Amino acid sequence: MPSILIQLDEQTMKSLDRIAPAAKRQRAEFIRQAVKQAIRRREYEEINEAYARQPDTSEDADDWANAGEWD
């Protein structure tokens, strides 16, 4: 797994240590999850922006009027 080096200001580091202490090996996992969440959020924003620029027409949309129940 590739590694990166980041620098944090003192207050951010203190807050991170309080939430995800390094001694319990929680810090790296916390940061990985935070980065993944930020990436997902940005991807959803990009999808929403694309749909806002070019929304589906009624012809493009799926017709669920006759959808059956899934057992």
mmJSON file of the N, C-alpha and C atoms, coordinates in Angstrom:
{"data_MODEL":{"atom_site":{
"group_PDB":["ATOM","ATOM","ATOM","ATOM","ATOM","ATOM","ATOM","ATOM","ATOM","ATOM","ATOM","ATOM","ATOM","ATOM","ATOM","ATOM","ATOM","ATOM","ATOM","ATOM","ATOM","ATOM","ATOM","ATOM","ATOM","ATOM","ATOM","ATOM","ATOM","ATOM","ATOM","ATOM","ATOM","ATOM","ATOM","ATOM","ATOM","ATOM","ATOM","ATOM","ATOM","ATOM","ATOM","ATOM","ATOM","ATOM","ATOM","ATOM","ATOM","ATOM","ATOM","ATOM","ATOM","ATOM","ATOM","ATOM","ATOM","ATOM","ATOM","ATOM","ATOM","ATOM","ATOM","ATOM","ATOM","ATOM","ATOM","ATOM","ATOM","ATOM","ATOM","ATOM","ATOM","ATOM","ATOM","ATOM","ATOM","ATOM","ATOM","ATOM","ATOM","ATOM","ATOM","ATOM","ATOM","ATOM","ATOM","ATOM","ATOM","ATOM","ATOM","ATOM","ATOM","ATOM","ATOM","ATOM","ATOM","ATOM","ATOM","ATOM","ATOM","ATOM","ATOM","ATOM","ATOM","ATOM","ATOM","ATOM","ATOM","ATOM","ATOM","ATOM","ATOM","ATOM","ATOM","ATOM","ATOM","ATOM","ATOM","ATOM","ATOM","ATOM","ATOM","ATOM","ATOM","ATOM","ATOM","ATOM","ATOM","ATOM","ATOM","ATOM","ATOM","ATOM","ATOM","ATOM","ATOM","ATOM","ATOM","ATOM","ATOM","ATOM","ATOM","ATOM","ATOM","ATOM","ATOM","ATOM","ATOM","ATOM","ATOM","ATOM","ATOM","ATOM","ATOM","ATOM","ATOM","ATOM","ATOM","ATOM","ATOM","ATOM","ATOM","ATOM","ATOM","ATOM","ATOM","ATOM","ATOM","ATOM","ATOM","ATOM","ATOM","ATOM","ATOM","ATOM","ATOM","ATOM","ATOM","ATOM","ATOM","ATOM","ATOM","ATOM","ATOM","ATOM","ATOM","ATOM","ATOM","ATOM","ATOM","ATOM","ATOM","ATOM","ATOM","ATOM","ATOM","ATOM","ATOM","ATOM","ATOM","ATOM","ATOM","ATOM","ATOM","ATOM","ATOM","ATOM","ATOM","ATOM","ATOM","ATOM","ATOM"],
"id":[1,2,3,4,5,6,7,8,9,10,11,12,13,14,15,16,17,18,19,20,21,22,23,24,25,26,27,28,29,30,31,32,33,34,35,36,37,38,39,40,41,42,43,44,45,46,47,48,49,50,51,52,53,54,55,56,57,58,59,60,61,62,63,64,65,66,67,68,69,70,71,72,73,74,75,76,77,78,79,80,81,82,83,84,85,86,87,88,89,90,91,92,93,94,95,96,97,98,99,100,101,102,103,104,105,106,107,108,109,110,111,112,113,114,115,116,117,118,119,120,121,122,123,124,125,126,127,128,129,130,131,132,133,134,135,136,137,138,139,140,141,142,143,144,145,146,147,148,149,150,151,152,153,154,155,156,157,158,159,160,161,162,163,164,165,166,167,168,169,170,171,172,173,174,175,176,177,178,179,180,181,182,183,184,185,186,187,188,189,190,191,192,193,194,195,196,197,198,199,200,201,202,203,204,205,206,207,208,209,210,211,212,213],
"type_symbol":["N","C","C","N","C","C","N","C","C","N","C","C","N","C","C","N","C","C","N","C","C","N","C","C","N","C","C","N","C","C","N","C","C","N","C","C","N","C","C","N","C","C","N","C","C","N","C","C","N","C","C","N","C","C","N","C","C","N","C","C","N","C","C","N","C","C","N","C","C","N","C","C","N","C","C","N","C","C","N","C","C","N","C","C","N","C","C","N","C","C","N","C","C","N","C","C","N","C","C","N","C","C","N","C","C","N","C","C","N","C","C","N","C","C","N","C","C","N","C","C","N","C","C","N","C","C","N","C","C","N","C","C","N","C","C","N","C","C","N","C","C","N","C","C","N","C","C","N","C","C","N","C","C","N","C","C","N","C","C","N","C","C","N","C","C","N","C","C","N","C","C","N","C","C","N","C","C","N","C","C","N","C","C","N","C","C","N","C","C","N","C","C","N","C","C","N","C","C","N","C","C","N","C","C","N","C","C","N","C","C","N","C","C"],
"label_atom_id":["N","CA","C","N","CA","C","N","CA","C","N","CA","C","N","CA","C","N","CA","C","N","CA","C","N","CA","C","N","CA","C","N","CA","C","N","CA","C","N","CA","C","N","CA","C","N","CA","C","N","CA","C","N","CA","C","N","CA","C","N","CA","C","N","CA","C","N","CA","C","N","CA","C","N","CA","C","N","CA","C","N","CA","C","N","CA","C","N","CA","C","N","CA","C","N","CA","C","N","CA","C","N","CA","C","N","CA","C","N","CA","C","N","CA","C","N","CA","C","N","CA","C","N","CA","C","N","CA","C","N","CA","C","N","CA","C","N","CA","C","N","CA","C","N","CA","C","N","CA","C","N","CA","C","N","CA","C","N","CA","C","N","CA","C","N","CA","C","N","CA","C","N","CA","C","N","CA","C","N","CA","C","N","CA","C","N","CA","C","N","CA","C","N","CA","C","N","CA","C","N","CA","C","N","CA","C","N","CA","C","N","CA","C","N","CA","C","N","CA","C","N","CA","C","N","CA","C","N","CA","C","N","CA","C","N","CA","C","N","CA","C","N","CA","C","N","CA","C"],
"label_alt_id":[null,null,null,null,null,null,null,null,null,null,null,null,null,null,null,null,null,null,null,null,null,null,null,null,null,null,null,null,null,null,null,null,null,null,null,null,null,null,null,null,null,null,null,null,null,null,null,null,null,null,null,null,null,null,null,null,null,null,null,null,null,null,null,null,null,null,null,null,null,null,null,null,null,null,null,null,null,null,null,null,null,null,null,null,null,null,null,null,null,null,null,null,null,null,null,null,null,null,null,null,null,null,null,null,null,null,null,null,null,null,null,null,null,null,null,null,null,null,null,null,null,null,null,null,null,null,null,null,null,null,null,null,null,null,null,null,null,null,null,null,null,null,null,null,null,null,null,null,null,null,null,null,null,null,null,null,null,null,null,null,null,null,null,null,null,null,null,null,null,null,null,null,null,null,null,null,null,null,null,null,null,null,null,null,null,null,null,null,null,null,null,null,null,null,null,null,null,null,null,null,null,null,null,null,null,null,null,null,null,null,null,null,null],
"label_comp_id":["MET","MET","MET","PRO","PRO","PRO","SER","SER","SER","ILE","ILE","ILE","LEU","LEU","LEU","ILE","ILE","ILE","GLN","GLN","GLN","LEU","LEU","LEU","ASP","ASP","ASP","GLU","GLU","GLU","GLN","GLN","GLN","THR","THR","THR","MET","MET","MET","LYS","LYS","LYS","SER","SER","SER","LEU","LEU","LEU","ASP","ASP","ASP","ARG","ARG","ARG","ILE","ILE","ILE","ALA","ALA","ALA","PRO","PRO","PRO","ALA","ALA","ALA","ALA","ALA","ALA","LYS","LYS","LYS","ARG","ARG","ARG","GLN","GLN","GLN","ARG","ARG","ARG","ALA","ALA","ALA","GLU","GLU","GLU","PHE","PHE","PHE","ILE","ILE","ILE","ARG","ARG","ARG","GLN","GLN","GLN","ALA","ALA","ALA","VAL","VAL","VAL","LYS","LYS","LYS","GLN","GLN","GLN","ALA","ALA","ALA","ILE","ILE","ILE","ARG","ARG","ARG","ARG","ARG","ARG","ARG","ARG","ARG","GLU","GLU","GLU","TYR","TYR","TYR","GLU","GLU","GLU","GLU","GLU","GLU","ILE","ILE","ILE","ASN","ASN","ASN","GLU","GLU","GLU","ALA","ALA","ALA","TYR","TYR","TYR","ALA","ALA","ALA","ARG","ARG","ARG","GLN","GLN","GLN","PRO","PRO","PRO","ASP","ASP","ASP","THR","THR","THR","SER","SER","SER","GLU","GLU","GLU","ASP","ASP","ASP","ALA","ALA","ALA","ASP","ASP","ASP","ASP","ASP","ASP","TRP","TRP","TRP","ALA","ALA","ALA","ASN","ASN","ASN","ALA","ALA","ALA","GLY","GLY","GLY","GLU","GLU","GLU","TRP","TRP","TRP","ASP","ASP","ASP"],
"label_asym_id":["A","A","A","A","A","A","A","A","A","A","A","A","A","A","A","A","A","A","A","A","A","A","A","A","A","A","A","A","A","A","A","A","A","A","A","A","A","A","A","A","A","A","A","A","A","A","A","A","A","A","A","A","A","A","A","A","A","A","A","A","A","A","A","A","A","A","A","A","A","A","A","A","A","A","A","A","A","A","A","A","A","A","A","A","A","A","A","A","A","A","A","A","A","A","A","A","A","A","A","A","A","A","A","A","A","A","A","A","A","A","A","A","A","A","A","A","A","A","A","A","A","A","A","A","A","A","A","A","A","A","A","A","A","A","A","A","A","A","A","A","A","A","A","A","A","A","A","A","A","A","A","A","A","A","A","A","A","A","A","A","A","A","A","A","A","A","A","A","A","A","A","A","A","A","A","A","A","A","A","A","A","A","A","A","A","A","A","A","A","A","A","A","A","A","A","A","A","A","A","A","A","A","A","A","A","A","A","A","A","A","A","A","A"],
"label_entity_id":["1","1","1","1","1","1","1","1","1","1","1","1","1","1","1","1","1","1","1","1","1","1","1","1","1","1","1","1","1","1","1","1","1","1","1","1","1","1","1","1","1","1","1","1","1","1","1","1","1","1","1","1","1","1","1","1","1","1","1","1","1","1","1","1","1","1","1","1","1","1","1","1","1","1","1","1","1","1","1","1","1","1","1","1","1","1","1","1","1","1","1","1","1","1","1","1","1","1","1","1","1","1","1","1","1","1","1","1","1","1","1","1","1","1","1","1","1","1","1","1","1","1","1","1","1","1","1","1","1","1","1","1","1","1","1","1","1","1","1","1","1","1","1","1","1","1","1","1","1","1","1","1","1","1","1","1","1","1","1","1","1","1","1","1","1","1","1","1","1","1","1","1","1","1","1","1","1","1","1","1","1","1","1","1","1","1","1","1","1","1","1","1","1","1","1","1","1","1","1","1","1","1","1","1","1","1","1","1","1","1","1","1","1"],
"label_seq_id":[1,1,1,2,2,2,3,3,3,4,4,4,5,5,5,6,6,6,7,7,7,8,8,8,9,9,9,10,10,10,11,11,11,12,12,12,13,13,13,14,14,14,15,15,15,16,16,16,17,17,17,18,18,18,19,19,19,20,20,20,21,21,21,22,22,22,23,23,23,24,24,24,25,25,25,26,26,26,27,27,27,28,28,28,29,29,29,30,30,30,31,31,31,32,32,32,33,33,33,34,34,34,35,35,35,36,36,36,37,37,37,38,38,38,39,39,39,40,40,40,41,41,41,42,42,42,43,43,43,44,44,44,45,45,45,46,46,46,47,47,47,48,48,48,49,49,49,50,50,50,51,51,51,52,52,52,53,53,53,54,54,54,55,55,55,56,56,56,57,57,57,58,58,58,59,59,59,60,60,60,61,61,61,62,62,62,63,63,63,64,64,64,65,65,65,66,66,66,67,67,67,68,68,68,69,69,69,70,70,70,71,71,71],
"pdbx_PDB_ins_code":[null,null,null,null,null,null,null,null,null,null,null,null,null,null,null,null,null,null,null,null,null,null,null,null,null,null,null,null,null,null,null,null,null,null,null,null,null,null,null,null,null,null,null,null,null,null,null,null,null,null,null,null,null,null,null,null,null,null,null,null,null,null,null,null,null,null,null,null,null,null,null,null,null,null,null,null,null,null,null,null,null,null,null,null,null,null,null,null,null,null,null,null,null,null,null,null,null,null,null,null,null,null,null,null,null,null,null,null,null,null,null,null,null,null,null,null,null,null,null,null,null,null,null,null,null,null,null,null,null,null,null,null,null,null,null,null,null,null,null,null,null,null,null,null,null,null,null,null,null,null,null,null,null,null,null,null,null,null,null,null,null,null,null,null,null,null,null,null,null,null,null,null,null,null,null,null,null,null,null,null,null,null,null,null,null,null,null,null,null,null,null,null,null,null,null,null,null,null,null,null,null,null,null,null,null,null,null,null,null,null,null,null,null],
"Cartn_x":[0.853,0.0,0.899,0.671,1.482,1.27,2.279,2.203,2.333,1.751,1.921,2.292,2.96,3.337,2.538,1.832,1.071,1.485,1.33,1.63,0.33,0.156,-1.041,-0.622,-1.446,-1.171,-1.411,-0.897,-0.95,-2.374,-3.29,-4.671,-5.332,-5.126,-5.702,-5.114,-3.808,-3.156,-3.688,-3.866,-4.421,-5.841,-6.633,-8.002,-7.992,-7.11,-7.0,-6.582,-5.611,-5.168,-6.269,-7.119,-8.23,-9.269,-9.514,-10.529,-9.99,-8.766,-8.179,-6.728,-6.523,-5.159,-4.225,-2.989,-2.0,-1.63,-1.63,-1.238,-2.156,-3.385,-4.335,-4.419,-3.513,-3.462,-4.774,-5.449,-6.713,-6.527,-5.432,-5.229,-5.197,-4.386,-4.267,-5.601,-6.302,-7.606,-8.611,-8.599,-9.484,-9.214,-7.948,-7.586,-7.965,-7.723,-8.119,-9.617,-10.408,-11.86,-12.317,-11.678,-12.043,-11.758,-10.619,-10.276,-11.263,-11.571,-12.535,-13.893,-14.324,-15.62,-15.609,-14.526,-14.431,-14.444,-13.772,-13.766,-15.17,-15.847,-17.22,-18.142,-18.026,-18.877,-18.649,-17.387,-17.085,-17.602,-17.473,-18.001,-19.513,-20.233,-21.686,-22.023,-21.234,-21.46,-21.279,-20.255,-20.017,-21.16,-21.688,-22.828,-24.045,-24.306,-25.451,-25.302,-24.079,-23.844,-24.067,-23.647,-23.845,-25.329,-26.098,-27.541,-28.22,-27.711,-28.294,-28.035,-26.835,-26.513,-27.297,-27.52,-28.219,-29.155,-30.316,-31.245,-31.842,-32.272,-32.955,-34.26,-34.582,-35.891,-36.854,-38.122,-39.093,-38.875,-38.33,-38.044,-36.849,-35.905,-34.71,-34.979,-35.934,-36.205,-36.846,-36.528,-37.158,-38.625,-39.463,-40.888,-41.124,-41.349,-41.575,-43.058,-43.912,-45.351,-45.848,-45.233,-45.683,-44.715,-43.897,-42.903,-43.594,-43.15,-43.696,-42.996,-43.56,-42.947,-41.863,-40.736,-39.612,-39.766,-39.78,-39.921,-38.59],
"Cartn_y":[-1.175,0.0,1.238,2.155,3.373,4.216,4.961,5.851,7.294,8.194,9.622,10.284,11.392,12.165,13.457,13.74,14.988,15.745,17.033,17.868,18.484,18.447,19.009,20.071,21.078,22.063,21.424,22.045,21.466,21.182,22.106,21.924,20.745,20.634,19.514,18.196,18.184,16.966,16.575,17.529,17.232,16.672,17.255,16.768,15.357,15.109,13.774,12.751,13.087,12.155,11.87,12.847,12.643,11.687,11.801,10.987,9.619,9.591,8.347,8.247,7.753,7.705,6.818,7.284,6.531,5.232,5.243,4.055,2.871,3.131,2.053,1.796,2.39,2.245,2.648,3.606,4.075,5.279,5.981,7.228,6.998,6.051,5.816,5.367,4.488,4.021,5.166,6.024,7.188,8.086,8.342,9.206,8.548,7.237,6.537,6.657,6.426,6.502,7.93,8.914,10.314,10.684,10.222,10.504,9.816,8.538,7.813,8.506,8.948,9.628,10.936,11.68,12.937,12.678,11.619,11.273,10.898,10.041,9.643,10.845,11.739,12.932,13.77,13.947,14.737,14.053,12.727,11.998,12.163,12.09,12.301,13.723,14.691,16.072,16.219,15.566,15.634,14.993,13.879,13.233,14.15,14.736,15.646,16.859,17.396,18.533,18.145,16.932,16.47,16.331,15.778,15.658,17.025,17.965,19.308,19.974,19.727,20.3,19.63,18.335,17.586,16.566,17.024,16.11,15.095,13.979,12.96,13.524,13.13,13.465,12.357,12.573,11.536,10.282,10.443,9.285,8.493,9.199,8.543,7.836,8.333,7.784,6.404,5.571,4.24,4.382,3.589,3.582,2.491,2.912,1.971,1.749,2.303,2.216,0.766,-0.086,-1.472,-2.449,-1.932,-2.803,-3.773,-5.012,-6.016,-6.016,-6.72,-6.809,-7.871,-7.547,-8.46,-9.344,-10.65,-11.587,-12.046],
"Cartn_z":[0.0,0.0,0.0,-0.92,-0.964,0.299,0.669,1.834,1.379,2.172,1.924,3.247,3.168,4.334,4.302,5.387,5.46,6.708,6.675,7.83,8.322,9.642,10.269,11.272,11.439,12.481,13.851,14.884,16.241,16.706,16.476,16.942,16.235,14.939,14.192,14.683,14.952,15.437,16.809,17.691,19.021,18.895,18.027,17.829,17.252,16.292,15.704,16.75,17.579,18.633,19.643,19.884,20.812,20.223,18.92,18.255,17.855,17.352,16.842,17.309,18.516,19.064,18.245,18.077,17.317,18.028,19.355,20.118,19.827,19.492,19.185,17.688,16.943,15.481,14.804,15.377,14.812,13.897,14.066,13.324,11.815,11.36,9.92,9.323,10.028,9.522,9.473,10.488,10.517,9.313,9.038,7.909,6.592,6.449,5.214,4.977,6.025,5.884,5.564,6.183,5.916,4.463,3.939,2.545,1.61,1.886,1.043,1.054,2.229,2.34,1.543,1.613,0.865,-0.644,-1.073,-2.5,-2.958,-2.183,-2.543,-2.606,-1.622,-1.596,-2.857,-3.245,-4.437,-5.703,-5.77,-6.931,-7.04,-5.933,-5.956,-6.383,-5.915,-6.335,-7.841,-8.383,-9.825,-10.605,-10.107,-10.762,-10.727,-9.561,-9.437,-10.354,-10.441,-11.328,-12.787,-13.155,-14.534,-14.847,-13.914,-14.139,-14.173,-13.394,-13.424,-14.772,-15.334,-16.645,-17.762,-17.633,-18.69,-18.04,-17.584,-16.916,-17.886,-17.327,-18.127,-18.667,-19.873,-20.415,-20.002,-20.208,-19.853,-20.696,-21.912,-22.756,-22.217,-21.587,-21.051,-19.725,-18.986,-17.659,-17.759,-16.805,-16.764,-16.381,-16.982,-16.654,-15.607,-14.391,-13.292,-13.029,-13.876,-13.647,-13.627,-14.436,-14.509,-13.853,-12.956,-12.303,-11.365,-11.396,-10.503,-9.164,-8.23,-6.906,-6.913,-6.304,-6.238,-5.002,-5.235,-4.107,-3.607],
"occupancy":[1.0,1.0,1.0,1.0,1.0,1.0,1.0,1.0,1.0,1.0,1.0,1.0,1.0,1.0,1.0,1.0,1.0,1.0,1.0,1.0,1.0,1.0,1.0,1.0,1.0,1.0,1.0,1.0,1.0,1.0,1.0,1.0,1.0,1.0,1.0,1.0,1.0,1.0,1.0,1.0,1.0,1.0,1.0,1.0,1.0,1.0,1.0,1.0,1.0,1.0,1.0,1.0,1.0,1.0,1.0,1.0,1.0,1.0,1.0,1.0,1.0,1.0,1.0,1.0,1.0,1.0,1.0,1.0,1.0,1.0,1.0,1.0,1.0,1.0,1.0,1.0,1.0,1.0,1.0,1.0,1.0,1.0,1.0,1.0,1.0,1.0,1.0,1.0,1.0,1.0,1.0,1.0,1.0,1.0,1.0,1.0,1.0,1.0,1.0,1.0,1.0,1.0,1.0,1.0,1.0,1.0,1.0,1.0,1.0,1.0,1.0,1.0,1.0,1.0,1.0,1.0,1.0,1.0,1.0,1.0,1.0,1.0,1.0,1.0,1.0,1.0,1.0,1.0,1.0,1.0,1.0,1.0,1.0,1.0,1.0,1.0,1.0,1.0,1.0,1.0,1.0,1.0,1.0,1.0,1.0,1.0,1.0,1.0,1.0,1.0,1.0,1.0,1.0,1.0,1.0,1.0,1.0,1.0,1.0,1.0,1.0,1.0,1.0,1.0,1.0,1.0,1.0,1.0,1.0,1.0,1.0,1.0,1.0,1.0,1.0,1.0,1.0,1.0,1.0,1.0,1.0,1.0,1.0,1.0,1.0,1.0,1.0,1.0,1.0,1.0,1.0,1.0,1.0,1.0,1.0,1.0,1.0,1.0,1.0,1.0,1.0,1.0,1.0,1.0,1.0,1.0,1.0,1.0,1.0,1.0,1.0,1.0,1.0],
"B_iso_or_equiv":[0.0,0.0,0.0,0.0,0.0,0.0,0.0,0.0,0.0,0.0,0.0,0.0,0.0,0.0,0.0,0.0,0.0,0.0,0.0,0.0,0.0,0.0,0.0,0.0,0.0,0.0,0.0,0.0,0.0,0.0,0.0,0.0,0.0,0.0,0.0,0.0,0.0,0.0,0.0,0.0,0.0,0.0,0.0,0.0,0.0,0.0,0.0,0.0,0.0,0.0,0.0,0.0,0.0,0.0,0.0,0.0,0.0,0.0,0.0,0.0,0.0,0.0,0.0,0.0,0.0,0.0,0.0,0.0,0.0,0.0,0.0,0.0,0.0,0.0,0.0,0.0,0.0,0.0,0.0,0.0,0.0,0.0,0.0,0.0,0.0,0.0,0.0,0.0,0.0,0.0,0.0,0.0,0.0,0.0,0.0,0.0,0.0,0.0,0.0,0.0,0.0,0.0,0.0,0.0,0.0,0.0,0.0,0.0,0.0,0.0,0.0,0.0,0.0,0.0,0.0,0.0,0.0,0.0,0.0,0.0,0.0,0.0,0.0,0.0,0.0,0.0,0.0,0.0,0.0,0.0,0.0,0.0,0.0,0.0,0.0,0.0,0.0,0.0,0.0,0.0,0.0,0.0,0.0,0.0,0.0,0.0,0.0,0.0,0.0,0.0,0.0,0.0,0.0,0.0,0.0,0.0,0.0,0.0,0.0,0.0,0.0,0.0,0.0,0.0,0.0,0.0,0.0,0.0,0.0,0.0,0.0,0.0,0.0,0.0,0.0,0.0,0.0,0.0,0.0,0.0,0.0,0.0,0.0,0.0,0.0,0.0,0.0,0.0,0.0,0.0,0.0,0.0,0.0,0.0,0.0,0.0,0.0,0.0,0.0,0.0,0.0,0.0,0.0,0.0,0.0,0.0,0.0,0.0,0.0,0.0,0.0,0.0,0.0],
"pdbx_formal_charge":[null,null,null,null,null,null,null,null,null,null,null,null,null,null,null,null,null,null,null,null,null,null,null,null,null,null,null,null,null,null,null,null,null,null,null,null,null,null,null,null,null,null,null,null,null,null,null,null,null,null,null,null,null,null,null,null,null,null,null,null,null,null,null,null,null,null,null,null,null,null,null,null,null,null,null,null,null,null,null,null,null,null,null,null,null,null,null,null,null,null,null,null,null,null,null,null,null,null,null,null,null,null,null,null,null,null,null,null,null,null,null,null,null,null,null,null,null,null,null,null,null,null,null,null,null,null,null,null,null,null,null,null,null,null,null,null,null,null,null,null,null,null,null,null,null,null,null,null,null,null,null,null,null,null,null,null,null,null,null,null,null,null,null,null,null,null,null,null,null,null,null,null,null,null,null,null,null,null,null,null,null,null,null,null,null,null,null,null,null,null,null,null,null,null,null,null,null,null,null,null,null,null,null,null,null,null,null,null,null,null,null,null,null],
"auth_seq_id":[1,1,1,2,2,2,3,3,3,4,4,4,5,5,5,6,6,6,7,7,7,8,8,8,9,9,9,10,10,10,11,11,11,12,12,12,13,13,13,14,14,14,15,15,15,16,16,16,17,17,17,18,18,18,19,19,19,20,20,20,21,21,21,22,22,22,23,23,23,24,24,24,25,25,25,26,26,26,27,27,27,28,28,28,29,29,29,30,30,30,31,31,31,32,32,32,33,33,33,34,34,34,35,35,35,36,36,36,37,37,37,38,38,38,39,39,39,40,40,40,41,41,41,42,42,42,43,43,43,44,44,44,45,45,45,46,46,46,47,47,47,48,48,48,49,49,49,50,50,50,51,51,51,52,52,52,53,53,53,54,54,54,55,55,55,56,56,56,57,57,57,58,58,58,59,59,59,60,60,60,61,61,61,62,62,62,63,63,63,64,64,64,65,65,65,66,66,66,67,67,67,68,68,68,69,69,69,70,70,70,71,71,71],
"auth_comp_id":["MET","MET","MET","PRO","PRO","PRO","SER","SER","SER","ILE","ILE","ILE","LEU","LEU","LEU","ILE","ILE","ILE","GLN","GLN","GLN","LEU","LEU","LEU","ASP","ASP","ASP","GLU","GLU","GLU","GLN","GLN","GLN","THR","THR","THR","MET","MET","MET","LYS","LYS","LYS","SER","SER","SER","LEU","LEU","LEU","ASP","ASP","ASP","ARG","ARG","ARG","ILE","ILE","ILE","ALA","ALA","ALA","PRO","PRO","PRO","ALA","ALA","ALA","ALA","ALA","ALA","LYS","LYS","LYS","ARG","ARG","ARG","GLN","GLN","GLN","ARG","ARG","ARG","ALA","ALA","ALA","GLU","GLU","GLU","PHE","PHE","PHE","ILE","ILE","ILE","ARG","ARG","ARG","GLN","GLN","GLN","ALA","ALA","ALA","VAL","VAL","VAL","LYS","LYS","LYS","GLN","GLN","GLN","ALA","ALA","ALA","ILE","ILE","ILE","ARG","ARG","ARG","ARG","ARG","ARG","ARG","ARG","ARG","GLU","GLU","GLU","TYR","TYR","TYR","GLU","GLU","GLU","GLU","GLU","GLU","ILE","ILE","ILE","ASN","ASN","ASN","GLU","GLU","GLU","ALA","ALA","ALA","TYR","TYR","TYR","ALA","ALA","ALA","ARG","ARG","ARG","GLN","GLN","GLN","PRO","PRO","PRO","ASP","ASP","ASP","THR","THR","THR","SER","SER","SER","GLU","GLU","GLU","ASP","ASP","ASP","ALA","ALA","ALA","ASP","ASP","ASP","ASP","ASP","ASP","TRP","TRP","TRP","ALA","ALA","ALA","ASN","ASN","ASN","ALA","ALA","ALA","GLY","GLY","GLY","GLU","GLU","GLU","TRP","TRP","TRP","ASP","ASP","ASP"],
"auth_asym_id":["A","A","A","A","A","A","A","A","A","A","A","A","A","A","A","A","A","A","A","A","A","A","A","A","A","A","A","A","A","A","A","A","A","A","A","A","A","A","A","A","A","A","A","A","A","A","A","A","A","A","A","A","A","A","A","A","A","A","A","A","A","A","A","A","A","A","A","A","A","A","A","A","A","A","A","A","A","A","A","A","A","A","A","A","A","A","A","A","A","A","A","A","A","A","A","A","A","A","A","A","A","A","A","A","A","A","A","A","A","A","A","A","A","A","A","A","A","A","A","A","A","A","A","A","A","A","A","A","A","A","A","A","A","A","A","A","A","A","A","A","A","A","A","A","A","A","A","A","A","A","A","A","A","A","A","A","A","A","A","A","A","A","A","A","A","A","A","A","A","A","A","A","A","A","A","A","A","A","A","A","A","A","A","A","A","A","A","A","A","A","A","A","A","A","A","A","A","A","A","A","A","A","A","A","A","A","A","A","A","A","A","A","A"],
"auth_atom_id":["N","CA","C","N","CA","C","N","CA","C","N","CA","C","N","CA","C","N","CA","C","N","CA","C","N","CA","C","N","CA","C","N","CA","C","N","CA","C","N","CA","C","N","CA","C","N","CA","C","N","CA","C","N","CA","C","N","CA","C","N","CA","C","N","CA","C","N","CA","C","N","CA","C","N","CA","C","N","CA","C","N","CA","C","N","CA","C","N","CA","C","N","CA","C","N","CA","C","N","CA","C","N","CA","C","N","CA","C","N","CA","C","N","CA","C","N","CA","C","N","CA","C","N","CA","C","N","CA","C","N","CA","C","N","CA","C","N","CA","C","N","CA","C","N","CA","C","N","CA","C","N","CA","C","N","CA","C","N","CA","C","N","CA","C","N","CA","C","N","CA","C","N","CA","C","N","CA","C","N","CA","C","N","CA","C","N","CA","C","N","CA","C","N","CA","C","N","CA","C","N","CA","C","N","CA","C","N","CA","C","N","CA","C","N","CA","C","N","CA","C","N","CA","C","N","CA","C","N","CA","C","N","CA","C","N","CA","C","N","CA","C","N","CA","C","N","CA","C"],
"pdbx_PDB_model_num":[1,1,1,1,1,1,1,1,1,1,1,1,1,1,1,1,1,1,1,1,1,1,1,1,1,1,1,1,1,1,1,1,1,1,1,1,1,1,1,1,1,1,1,1,1,1,1,1,1,1,1,1,1,1,1,1,1,1,1,1,1,1,1,1,1,1,1,1,1,1,1,1,1,1,1,1,1,1,1,1,1,1,1,1,1,1,1,1,1,1,1,1,1,1,1,1,1,1,1,1,1,1,1,1,1,1,1,1,1,1,1,1,1,1,1,1,1,1,1,1,1,1,1,1,1,1,1,1,1,1,1,1,1,1,1,1,1,1,1,1,1,1,1,1,1,1,1,1,1,1,1,1,1,1,1,1,1,1,1,1,1,1,1,1,1,1,1,1,1,1,1,1,1,1,1,1,1,1,1,1,1,1,1,1,1,1,1,1,1,1,1,1,1,1,1,1,1,1,1,1,1,1,1,1,1,1,1,1,1,1,1,1,1]
}}}
